[in-house]
């Protein structure tokens, strides 16, 4: 509905932390597919990864480099869009890509900021 309630938030965090690989990849895909059309285009991926970088801090590559690398590796038909099947099979067969995507959703920095904010406000 365009809003995240507390239960949806907790369910998403739990999935990212404890979910099986295929569940995580489906969740990542849904996150990247901002318009919900069942495909991820470069603009969507760039937008989401830019936001993730803003939350998590610096990474080893720019959002543009990340986006181009993803499409180079897993857009097998070169149509400029990733289907769920392309995304899952592409990420599952590339350990480095799996690690990169998993690390991009590492929320430990965010949790540290939240915890330090609570300590300072108490």
N, C-alpha and C positions, 0 to 999 in steps of 0.2 A: 504493500500500500504506500510505499515511499518513506516509511518510518520504521525505525528499529526499536522494538520495545525491549525491556530488560531480558525477558526469556529468550528472544531471538538472539540477542547479543551473547548471552551465556552459551547458548547452543552453538553458535558460530565459533566462539573461543574454544569450547570443548572439542569441537570437530577439528580445528586447526592443531590443537595440542595432542589429542588422543586418537583421532580418526585414522582409518586405514588409508593407504596411499590413494586408492581409487576414489574414496570419499573426499579426500583433500583436493585432489585434482578437479573433481566435479565442482567443488565449492570455489576453487580458484577460478575455474572457467566462468562460473556464474558471476563472480565478482568482476572479472575482466569484460564480460559481455554486458556492457553498461546499458545498451538499448534493448536487450533481451530478445534479439532476433535469432539467436542460436549460433551466431558466428562472432568471432573477435576480429576486428580490423585493427590496423596499425594505430589509428587515432585513439581508439578505446584503450588499447594496451599502453600506449604512451601516457595517456591521461591518468590511468590508475597507477602505473608504476611511478610517475612523478609524485603523486599523492603519497604513495608508500614511502618513497625516499624522504619526503618532507617529514613524515612521522618518525621513521627509523634513523634518520641521520645519513651520513655519507656512506656511499658504497664504492666499490672498485670501478664501476662503469656508470656512464650517464644513462638517463632514461631513454635517450635516443639510441645509444649503443645497445642497451638491453633489448629494446623493441626490435631493432634490425636483426640482432643475433637470433632472437626467438623465431622470427619469420624466416630467416635464412635456414635455420635448422629444421623447422617442422612444418612449414607451408609447402608440402610436397608437390601440390599441383600448381603452385605459384599464382594463385588467384587473388592474393592480397587479403584473404580471410582464413581464419582457422575455425574449423568445425570442432565440436566436442571430441569426435573420434581422432582427428588429426592432433589435437592438443594432448589428449591422454596418451596416445601411442607414441607421439614424438617425445614427450617428457619422460615417459617410462623407459624408453630405449636409450636415453642419454643421461648418465649418472651426474655429469657436471651440471646439466640443465636442471635436473631434479633438485640438486643441492642449492643451486642459485635461487630457484623459485621458493624453496622451503625457507632459506635464509632471509629472503625478502619479506617474508611474513613473520619473522621472529619478533615477538612483541616484548621481549625482555627489556629493551630500552624504554618503551612506553610504560611498562609496569614500574620500572625504577622511578620514573618521573612522577607517576601517580603516588607511589609510596612515599617519596621524599616530600611531595606536596602535602600529604596527610600528616606527616610528622611535623612539618613546619606549622600547620594550622591547629595542632592540638595543644 
